Amino acid sequence: MTQSNRNRTGVEQCHNHIGGMLGEAIFKFLLKEKWIENIDEELSITDKGWEQLEIMGIDVNLLKNTKRKMINVCSESDHGIFHEHIGAHLGLLLNELMIEKNWLEKKSGKNMELTDLGIVGLSSLGVDIKKII
């Protein structure tokens, strides 16, 4: 097994956003770093979040001007374990950006793979992916 294959790990796609353990790790990161906040069970993007999402490569104007729900918590069950993650339009844009940056690679159906670039990129942001890899 090559180093590249050994570092790759499966990722579940939930609808059109990143689910499973990776989605949950990203959600926890966004909350911890205050890119998003949860006030009265409603998620919103903070000023810091808007700035950081734009730096990361998200089209914030597209996100701000959407008719879709901008951000929500989505929860899915994986073998009886629930993983909360970002859904709605932000979830879609994060998923698309990570595929575009080659951090995620589409496989068959809803299966994706976290690439070596994704491991480095997410780790450099500060996303805790130790449990995933």
MODELLER restraints for C-alpha pairs under 7 A, 6 or more apart:
rsr = mdl.restraints
at = mdl.atoms
rsr.add(forms.Gaussian(group=physical.xy_distance, feature=features.Distance(at['CA:4:A'], at['CA:116:A']), mean=6.51, stdev=0.5))
rsr.add(forms.Gaussian(group=physical.xy_distance, feature=features.Distance(at['CA:7:A'], at['CA:116:A']), mean=6.32, stdev=0.5))
rsr.add(forms.Gaussian(group=physical.xy_distance, feature=features.Distance(at['CA:7:A'], at['CA:133:A']), mean=6.69, stdev=0.5))
rsr.add(forms.Gaussian(group=physical.xy_distance, feature=features.Distance(at['CA:8:A'], at['CA:113:A']), mean=6.34, stdev=0.5))
rsr.add(forms.Gaussian(group=physical.xy_distance, feature=features.Distance(at['CA:8:A'], at['CA:114:A']), mean=5.49, stdev=0.5))
rsr.add(forms.Gaussian(group=physical.xy_distance, feature=features.Distance(at['CA:8:A'], at['CA:115:A']), mean=5.31, stdev=0.5))
rsr.add(forms.Gaussian(group=physical.xy_distance, feature=features.Distance(at['CA:8:A'], at['CA:116:A']), mean=6.44, stdev=0.5))
rsr.add(forms.Gaussian(group=physical.xy_distance, feature=features.Distance(at['CA:9:A'], at['CA:113:A']), mean=5.48, stdev=0.5))
rsr.add(forms.Gaussian(group=physical.xy_distance, feature=features.Distance(at['CA:9:A'], at['CA:114:A']), mean=5.35, stdev=0.5))
rsr.add(forms.Gaussian(group=physical.xy_distance, feature=features.Distance(at['CA:9:A'], at['CA:133:A']), mean=6.14, stdev=0.5))
rsr.add(forms.Gaussian(group=physical.xy_distance, feature=features.Distance(at['CA:10:A'], at['CA:111:A']), mean=6.93, stdev=0.5))
rsr.add(forms.Gaussian(group=physical.xy_distance, feature=features.Distance(at['CA:10:A'], at['CA:112:A']), mean=5.92, stdev=0.5))
rsr.add(forms.Gaussian(group=physical.xy_distance, feature=features.Distance(at['CA:10:A'], at['CA:113:A']), mean=4.58, stdev=0.5))
rsr.add(forms.Gaussian(group=physical.xy_distance, feature=features.Distance(at['CA:10:A'], at['CA:114:A']), mean=6.34, stdev=0.5))
rsr.add(forms.Gaussian(group=physical.xy_distance, feature=features.Distance(at['CA:11:A'], at['CA:20:A']), mean=6.64, stdev=0.5))
rsr.add(forms.Gaussian(group=physical.xy_distance, feature=features.Distance(at['CA:11:A'], at['CA:22:A']), mean=6.70, stdev=0.5))
rsr.add(forms.Gaussian(group=physical.xy_distance, feature=features.Distance(at['CA:11:A'], at['CA:111:A']), mean=6.15, stdev=0.5))
rsr.add(forms.Gaussian(group=physical.xy_distance, feature=features.Distance(at['CA:11:A'], at['CA:112:A']), mean=5.01, stdev=0.5))
rsr.add(forms.Gaussian(group=physical.xy_distance, feature=features.Distance(at['CA:11:A'], at['CA:113:A']), mean=5.36, stdev=0.5))
rsr.add(forms.Gaussian(group=physical.xy_distance, feature=features.Distance(at['CA:11:A'], at['CA:114:A']), mean=6.47, stdev=0.5))
rsr.add(forms.Gaussian(group=physical.xy_distance, feature=features.Distance(at['CA:12:A'], at['CA:18:A']), mean=6.45, stdev=0.5))
rsr.add(forms.Gaussian(group=physical.xy_distance, feature=features.Distance(at['CA:12:A'], at['CA:19:A']), mean=5.28, stdev=0.5))
rsr.add(forms.Gaussian(group=physical.xy_distance, feature=features.Distance(at['CA:12:A'], at['CA:20:A']), mean=5.42, stdev=0.5))
rsr.add(forms.Gaussian(group=physical.xy_distance, feature=features.Distance(at['CA:12:A'], at['CA:110:A']), mean=6.30, stdev=0.5))
rsr.add(forms.Gaussian(group=physical.xy_distance, feature=features.Distance(at['CA:12:A'], at['CA:111:A']), mean=5.44, stdev=0.5))
rsr.add(forms.Gaussian(group=physical.xy_distance, feature=features.Distance(at['CA:12:A'], at['CA:112:A']), mean=6.29, stdev=0.5))
rsr.add(forms.Gaussian(group=physical.xy_distance, feature=features.Distance(at['CA:13:A'], at['CA:19:A']), mean=5.17, stdev=0.5))
rsr.add(forms.Gaussian(group=physical.xy_distance, feature=features.Distance(at['CA:13:A'], at['CA:110:A']), mean=5.07, stdev=0.5))
rsr.add(forms.Gaussian(group=physical.xy_distance, feature=features.Distance(at['CA:13:A'], at['CA:111:A']), mean=6.20, stdev=0.5))
rsr.add(forms.Gaussian(group=physical.xy_distance, feature=features.Distance(at['CA:13:A'], at['CA:112:A']), mean=6.90, stdev=0.5))
rsr.add(forms.Gaussian(group=physical.xy_distance, feature=features.Distance(at['CA:16:A'], at['CA:92:A']), mean=5.51, stdev=0.5))
rsr.add(forms.Gaussian(group=physical.xy_distance, feature=features.Distance(at['CA:17:A'], at['CA:87:A']), mean=6.13, stdev=0.5))
rsr.add(forms.Gaussian(group=physical.xy_distance, feature=features.Distance(at['CA:17:A'], at['CA:91:A']), mean=4.87, stdev=0.5))
rsr.add(forms.Gaussian(group=physical.xy_distance, feature=features.Distance(at['CA:17:A'], at['CA:92:A']), mean=4.86, stdev=0.5))
rsr.add(forms.Gaussian(group=physical.xy_distance, feature=features.Distance(at['CA:17:A'], at['CA:95:A']), mean=5.28, stdev=0.5))
rsr.add(forms.Gaussian(group=physical.xy_distance, feature=features.Distance(at['CA:18:A'], at['CA:91:A']), mean=6.84, stdev=0.5))
rsr.add(forms.Gaussian(group=physical.xy_distance, feature=features.Distance(at['CA:18:A'], at['CA:95:A']), mean=5.89, stdev=0.5))
rsr.add(forms.Gaussian(group=physical.xy_distance, feature=features.Distance(at['CA:19:A'], at['CA:85:A']), mean=6.02, stdev=0.5))
rsr.add(forms.Gaussian(group=physical.xy_distance, feature=features.Distance(at['CA:20:A'], at['CA:78:A']), mean=6.98, stdev=0.5))
rsr.add(forms.Gaussian(group=physical.xy_distance, feature=features.Distance(at['CA:20:A'], at['CA:83:A']), mean=5.55, stdev=0.5))
rsr.add(forms.Gaussian(group=physical.xy_distance, feature=features.Distance(at['CA:21:A'], at['CA:83:A']), mean=6.35, stdev=0.5))
rsr.add(forms.Gaussian(group=physical.xy_distance, feature=features.Distance(at['CA:21:A'], at['CA:132:A']), mean=6.54, stdev=0.5))
rsr.add(forms.Gaussian(group=physical.xy_distance, feature=features.Distance(at['CA:22:A'], at['CA:132:A']), mean=6.68, stdev=0.5))
rsr.add(forms.Gaussian(group=physical.xy_distance, feature=features.Distance(at['CA:23:A'], at['CA:85:A']), mean=4.85, stdev=0.5))
rsr.add(forms.Gaussian(group=physical.xy_distance, feature=features.Distance(at['CA:23:A'], at['CA:86:A']), mean=6.89, stdev=0.5))
rsr.add(forms.Gaussian(group=physical.xy_distance, feature=features.Distance(at['CA:24:A'], at['CA:83:A']), mean=5.59, stdev=0.5))
rsr.add(forms.Gaussian(group=physical.xy_distance, feature=features.Distance(at['CA:24:A'], at['CA:84:A']), mean=5.27, stdev=0.5))
rsr.add(forms.Gaussian(group=physical.xy_distance, feature=features.Distance(at['CA:24:A'], at['CA:85:A']), mean=4.71, stdev=0.5))
rsr.add(forms.Gaussian(group=physical.xy_distance, feature=features.Distance(at['CA:25:A'], at['CA:127:A']), mean=6.43, stdev=0.5))
rsr.add(forms.Gaussian(group=physical.xy_distance, feature=features.Distance(at['CA:25:A'], at['CA:128:A']), mean=6.10, stdev=0.5))
rsr.add(forms.Gaussian(group=physical.xy_distance, feature=features.Distance(at['CA:25:A'], at['CA:129:A']), mean=6.60, stdev=0.5))
rsr.add(forms.Gaussian(group=physical.xy_distance, feature=features.Distance(at['CA:26:A'], at['CA:127:A']), mean=6.12, stdev=0.5))
rsr.add(forms.Gaussian(group=physical.xy_distance, feature=features.Distance(at['CA:27:A'], at['CA:85:A']), mean=5.17, stdev=0.5))
rsr.add(forms.Gaussian(group=physical.xy_distance, feature=features.Distance(at['CA:27:A'], at['CA:86:A']), mean=5.92, stdev=0.5))
rsr.add(forms.Gaussian(group=physical.xy_distance, feature=features.Distance(at['CA:29:A'], at['CA:127:A']), mean=5.54, stdev=0.5))
rsr.add(forms.Gaussian(group=physical.xy_distance, feature=features.Distance(at['CA:30:A'], at['CA:36:A']), mean=5.68, stdev=0.5))
rsr.add(forms.Gaussian(group=physical.xy_distance, feature=features.Distance(at['CA:31:A'], at['CA:37:A']), mean=5.96, stdev=0.5))
rsr.add(forms.Gaussian(group=physical.xy_distance, feature=features.Distance(at['CA:34:A'], at['CA:46:A']), mean=6.85, stdev=0.5))
rsr.add(forms.Gaussian(group=physical.xy_distance, feature=features.Distance(at['CA:34:A'], at['CA:49:A']), mean=6.84, stdev=0.5))
rsr.add(forms.Gaussian(group=physical.xy_distance, feature=features.Distance(at['CA:35:A'], at['CA:45:A']), mean=6.00, stdev=0.5))
rsr.add(forms.Gaussian(group=physical.xy_distance, feature=features.Distance(at['CA:35:A'], at['CA:46:A']), mean=5.44, stdev=0.5))
rsr.add(forms.Gaussian(group=physical.xy_distance, feature=features.Distance(at['CA:35:A'], at['CA:48:A']), mean=5.60, stdev=0.5))
rsr.add(forms.Gaussian(group=physical.xy_distance, feature=features.Distance(at['CA:35:A'], at['CA:49:A']), mean=3.54, stdev=0.5))
rsr.add(forms.Gaussian(group=physical.xy_distance, feature=features.Distance(at['CA:36:A'], at['CA:43:A']), mean=6.64, stdev=0.5))
rsr.add(forms.Gaussian(group=physical.xy_distance, feature=features.Distance(at['CA:36:A'], at['CA:44:A']), mean=5.52, stdev=0.5))
rsr.add(forms.Gaussian(group=physical.xy_distance, feature=features.Distance(at['CA:36:A'], at['CA:45:A']), mean=4.34, stdev=0.5))
rsr.add(forms.Gaussian(group=physical.xy_distance, feature=features.Distance(at['CA:36:A'], at['CA:46:A']), mean=5.32, stdev=0.5))
rsr.add(forms.Gaussian(group=physical.xy_distance, feature=features.Distance(at['CA:36:A'], at['CA:49:A']), mean=6.07, stdev=0.5))
rsr.add(forms.Gaussian(group=physical.xy_distance, feature=features.Distance(at['CA:37:A'], at['CA:43:A']), mean=5.56, stdev=0.5))
rsr.add(forms.Gaussian(group=physical.xy_distance, feature=features.Distance(at['CA:37:A'], at['CA:44:A']), mean=5.52, stdev=0.5))
rsr.add(forms.Gaussian(group=physical.xy_distance, feature=features.Distance(at['CA:37:A'], at['CA:45:A']), mean=6.45, stdev=0.5))
rsr.add(forms.Gaussian(group=physical.xy_distance, feature=features.Distance(at['CA:37:A'], at['CA:46:A']), mean=6.71, stdev=0.5))
rsr.add(forms.Gaussian(group=physical.xy_distance, feature=features.Distance(at['CA:38:A'], at['CA:44:A']), mean=6.59, stdev=0.5))
rsr.add(forms.Gaussian(group=physical.xy_distance, feature=features.Distance(at['CA:43:A'], at['CA:71:A']), mean=6.45, stdev=0.5))
rsr.add(forms.Gaussian(group=physical.xy_distance, feature=features.Distance(at['CA:43:A'], at['CA:72:A']), mean=6.00, stdev=0.5))
rsr.add(forms.Gaussian(group=physical.xy_distance, feature=features.Distance(at['CA:44:A'], at['CA:71:A']), mean=6.82, stdev=0.5))
rsr.add(forms.Gaussian(group=physical.xy_distance, feature=features.Distance(at['CA:50:A'], at['CA:60:A']), mean=6.88, stdev=0.5))
rsr.add(forms.Gaussian(group=physical.xy_distance, feature=features.Distance(at['CA:54:A'], at['CA:60:A']), mean=5.99, stdev=0.5))
rsr.add(forms.Gaussian(group=physical.xy_distance, feature=features.Distance(at['CA:58:A'], at['CA:93:A']), mean=6.70, stdev=0.5))
rsr.add(forms.Gaussian(group=physical.xy_distance, feature=features.Distance(at['CA:58:A'], at['CA:97:A']), mean=6.98, stdev=0.5))
rsr.add(forms.Gaussian(group=physical.xy_distance, feature=features.Distance(at['CA:63:A'], at['CA:70:A']), mean=6.56, stdev=0.5))
rsr.add(forms.Gaussian(group=physical.xy_distance, feature=features.Distance(at['CA:63:A'], at['CA:89:A']), mean=6.86, stdev=0.5))
rsr.add(forms.Gaussian(group=physical.xy_distance, feature=features.Distance(at['CA:63:A'], at['CA:90:A']), mean=6.90, stdev=0.5))
rsr.add(forms.Gaussian(group=physical.xy_distance, feature=features.Distance(at['CA:68:A'], at['CA:89:A']), mean=6.33, stdev=0.5))
rsr.add(forms.Gaussian(group=physical.xy_distance, feature=features.Distance(at['CA:69:A'], at['CA:88:A']), mean=5.67, stdev=0.5))
rsr.add(forms.Gaussian(group=physical.xy_distance, feature=features.Distance(at['CA:69:A'], at['CA:89:A']), mean=6.24, stdev=0.5))
rsr.add(forms.Gaussian(group=physical.xy_distance, feature=features.Distance(at['CA:70:A'], at['CA:88:A']), mean=5.79, stdev=0.5))
rsr.add(forms.Gaussian(group=physical.xy_distance, feature=features.Distance(at['CA:70:A'], at['CA:89:A']), mean=4.97, stdev=0.5))
rsr.add(forms.Gaussian(group=physical.xy_distance, feature=features.Distance(at['CA:70:A'], at['CA:90:A']), mean=5.98, stdev=0.5))
rsr.add(forms.Gaussian(group=physical.xy_distance, feature=features.Distance(at['CA:71:A'], at['CA:86:A']), mean=6.79, stdev=0.5))
rsr.add(forms.Gaussian(group=physical.xy_distance, feature=features.Distance(at['CA:71:A'], at['CA:87:A']), mean=6.06, stdev=0.5))
rsr.add(forms.Gaussian(group=physical.xy_distance, feature=features.Distance(at['CA:71:A'], at['CA:88:A']), mean=5.00, stdev=0.5))
rsr.add(forms.Gaussian(group=physical.xy_distance, feature=features.Distance(at['CA:71:A'], at['CA:89:A']), mean=6.03, stdev=0.5))
rsr.add(forms.Gaussian(group=physical.xy_distance, feature=features.Distance(at['CA:71:A'], at['CA:90:A']), mean=5.53, stdev=0.5))
rsr.add(forms.Gaussian(group=physical.xy_distance, feature=features.Distance(at['CA:72:A'], at['CA:86:A']), mean=5.94, stdev=0.5))
rsr.add(forms.Gaussian(group=physical.xy_distance, feature=features.Distance(at['CA:72:A'], at['CA:87:A']), mean=5.23, stdev=0.5))
rsr.add(forms.Gaussian(group=physical.xy_distance, feature=features.Distance(at['CA:72:A'], at['CA:88:A']), mean=5.74, stdev=0.5))
rsr.add(forms.Gaussian(group=physical.xy_distance, feature=features.Distance(at['CA:73:A'], at['CA:84:A']), mean=6.31, stdev=0.5))
rsr.add(forms.Gaussian(group=physical.xy_distance, feature=features.Distance(at['CA:73:A'], at['CA:85:A']), mean=5.66, stdev=0.5))
rsr.add(forms.Gaussian(group=physical.xy_distance, feature=features.Distance(at['CA:73:A'], at['CA:86:A']), mean=5.08, stdev=0.5))
rsr.add(forms.Gaussian(group=physical.xy_distance, feature=features.Distance(at['CA:73:A'], at['CA:87:A']), mean=5.69, stdev=0.5))
rsr.add(forms.Gaussian(group=physical.xy_distance, feature=features.Distance(at['CA:74:A'], at['CA:84:A']), mean=5.60, stdev=0.5))
rsr.add(forms.Gaussian(group=physical.xy_distance, feature=features.Distance(at['CA:74:A'], at['CA:85:A']), mean=5.33, stdev=0.5))
rsr.add(forms.Gaussian(group=physical.xy_distance, feature=features.Distance(at['CA:74:A'], at['CA:86:A']), mean=5.89, stdev=0.5))
rsr.add(forms.Gaussian(group=physical.xy_distance, feature=features.Distance(at['CA:74:A'], at['CA:87:A']), mean=5.25, stdev=0.5))
rsr.add(forms.Gaussian(group=physical.xy_distance, feature=features.Distance(at['CA:75:A'], at['CA:82:A']), mean=6.22, stdev=0.5))
rsr.add(forms.Gaussian(group=physical.xy_distance, feature=features.Distance(at['CA:75:A'], at['CA:83:A']), mean=5.50, stdev=0.5))
rsr.add(forms.Gaussian(group=physical.xy_distance, feature=features.Distance(at['CA:75:A'], at['CA:84:A']), mean=4.37, stdev=0.5))
rsr.add(forms.Gaussian(group=physical.xy_distance, feature=features.Distance(at['CA:75:A'], at['CA:85:A']), mean=6.30, stdev=0.5))
rsr.add(forms.Gaussian(group=physical.xy_distance, feature=features.Distance(at['CA:76:A'], at['CA:82:A']), mean=5.34, stdev=0.5))
rsr.add(forms.Gaussian(group=physical.xy_distance, feature=features.Distance(at['CA:76:A'], at['CA:83:A']), mean=5.55, stdev=0.5))
rsr.add(forms.Gaussian(group=physical.xy_distance, feature=features.Distance(at['CA:76:A'], at['CA:84:A']), mean=6.76, stdev=0.5))
rsr.add(forms.Gaussian(group=physical.xy_distance, feature=features.Distance(at['CA:77:A'], at['CA:83:A']), mean=6.43, stdev=0.5))
rsr.add(forms.Gaussian(group=physical.xy_distance, feature=features.Distance(at['CA:98:A'], at['CA:104:A']), mean=5.56, stdev=0.5))
rsr.add(forms.Gaussian(group=physical.xy_distance, feature=features.Distance(at['CA:99:A'], at['CA:105:A']), mean=6.00, stdev=0.5))
rsr.add(forms.Gaussian(group=physical.xy_distance, feature=features.Distance(at['CA:102:A'], at['CA:117:A']), mean=6.66, stdev=0.5))
rsr.add(forms.Gaussian(group=physical.xy_distance, feature=features.Distance(at['CA:102:A'], at['CA:118:A']), mean=6.90, stdev=0.5))
rsr.add(forms.Gaussian(group=physical.xy_distance, feature=features.Distance(at['CA:103:A'], at['CA:114:A']), mean=5.98, stdev=0.5))
rsr.add(forms.Gaussian(group=physical.xy_distance, feature=features.Distance(at['CA:103:A'], at['CA:115:A']), mean=5.30, stdev=0.5))
rsr.add(forms.Gaussian(group=physical.xy_distance, feature=features.Distance(at['CA:103:A'], at['CA:117:A']), mean=5.23, stdev=0.5))
rsr.add(forms.Gaussian(group=physical.xy_distance, feature=features.Distance(at['CA:103:A'], at['CA:118:A']), mean=3.53, stdev=0.5))
rsr.add(forms.Gaussian(group=physical.xy_distance, feature=features.Distance(at['CA:104:A'], at['CA:112:A']), mean=6.36, stdev=0.5))
rsr.add(forms.Gaussian(group=physical.xy_distance, feature=features.Distance(at['CA:104:A'], at['CA:113:A']), mean=5.47, stdev=0.5))
rsr.add(forms.Gaussian(group=physical.xy_distance, feature=features.Distance(at['CA:104:A'], at['CA:114:A']), mean=4.72, stdev=0.5))
rsr.add(forms.Gaussian(group=physical.xy_distance, feature=features.Distance(at['CA:104:A'], at['CA:115:A']), mean=5.70, stdev=0.5))
rsr.add(forms.Gaussian(group=physical.xy_distance, feature=features.Distance(at['CA:104:A'], at['CA:118:A']), mean=6.32, stdev=0.5))
rsr.add(forms.Gaussian(group=physical.xy_distance, feature=features.Distance(at['CA:105:A'], at['CA:112:A']), mean=5.41, stdev=0.5))
rsr.add(forms.Gaussian(group=physical.xy_distance, feature=features.Distance(at['CA:105:A'], at['CA:113:A']), mean=5.10, stdev=0.5))
rsr.add(forms.Gaussian(group=physical.xy_distance, feature=features.Distance(at['CA:105:A'], at['CA:114:A']), mean=6.55, stdev=0.5))
rsr.add(forms.Gaussian(group=physical.xy_distance, feature=features.Distance(at['CA:105:A'], at['CA:115:A']), mean=6.79, stdev=0.5))
rsr.add(forms.Gaussian(group=physical.xy_distance, feature=features.Distance(at['CA:106:A'], at['CA:112:A']), mean=4.47, stdev=0.5))
rsr.add(forms.Gaussian(group=physical.xy_distance, feature=features.Distance(at['CA:106:A'], at['CA:113:A']), mean=6.55, stdev=0.5))
rsr.add(forms.Gaussian(group=physical.xy_distance, feature=features.Distance(at['CA:107:A'], at['CA:113:A']), mean=6.96, stdev=0.5))
rsr.add(forms.Gaussian(group=physical.xy_distance, feature=features.Distance(at['CA:123:A'], at['CA:129:A']), mean=6.97, stdev=0.5))
